Amino acid sequence: MFDHGLLRSFLAVAETGSFTRAAGRLDLRQSTVSQHVRRLETVVGRELFVRDTHSVRLTGDGEAMVGFARNILEAQERAAAYFAGPGLRGRVRFGVSEDLVVGRLPEILRGFRLRHPLVDLELTVELSDVLTGRLRAGDLDLVFAKRRPGEDHGWVVWREELVWAGAEDLRLDPAQPVPLIVYPPPSHTRQHALDALARVGREWRIVCTSGSLNGLRAAALGRLGVAVFARSLIPEGLVEVDPENELPHPGEVDFVLASRRTTMREPVAALAEMIQAARPH
């Protein structure tokens, strides 16, 4: 009754809130994703999304279908893994940069668990430089984090533009120092922010420091100031700062995977492959 291709398209739209972003995630045409959703709505005989020119929202039946779709797909994955053989075993000590947690990490981890149910994950969330140090010390097997320009450790998964973000309609007083919300050192986005302001001679002051992404988000939502994020990782509720505030471009950042070993153990290599496959298109 429920074709897994239709369910995957439906979930991608539900999770991204956009047919365009869902198509990018699945590497399909937008028209194909739209067709899949329409076919699923025909199968269930219910409208699953409310669409207008600005947004896509789940209906009540759509909310219910999210749970059903995930359960169906997970059951299919478990069955496939069972009949495929014993599969991979072992443990992966995996380090992830704090701000990457809001991106596709939950989706990646869910998919990895379904494909490799016998592999245990030990997850560490920290600032990128802290993770790199722990990798070198042998405390981690794989790190997914940011890399500064000019550094050469790891291999690039993707490169992305950094942007200033804050509460909607935030206006900065040009006569006052720029109020900054930052991670503590050593933080890549913190350094990008300070370097960008220094280049144009713009005064600044740090109004809030937090080692937690939720802390930065709360401070920004409280209109304490502005923070720098990769464009695709702006936390929920925040928006790019209006160009009228005339803040300098904070540059770009590389997101990289790094391992201590040239030849990775099978479980580590499998997780690295899944992360690479999930990179933005």
Buried (B, 14 or more C-beta within 10 A) or exposed (E): EBEEBBBBBBBBBBBBEBBEBBBBBBEBEBEBBBBBBEBBBEEBEBEBBEEEEEEBEBBEBBEBBBEEBBEBBBEBBBEEBEEEEEBBEBEBBBBBBBBBBBBBBEBBBBBBBBBBBEBEBEEBBBBBBBBBBBBEEEBBBBBBBBBBEEEEEBEEBBEBEBBBBBBEEBEBEEEEBBBBBBBEEBBBBBBBBBEBBEEEEBEBEBBBBBEEBEBBBBBBBEBBBBBBBBEBBBBEEBBEBBEEBEBBEBBEBBBBBBBBEEEBBEBBBBBBEBBEEBEBE
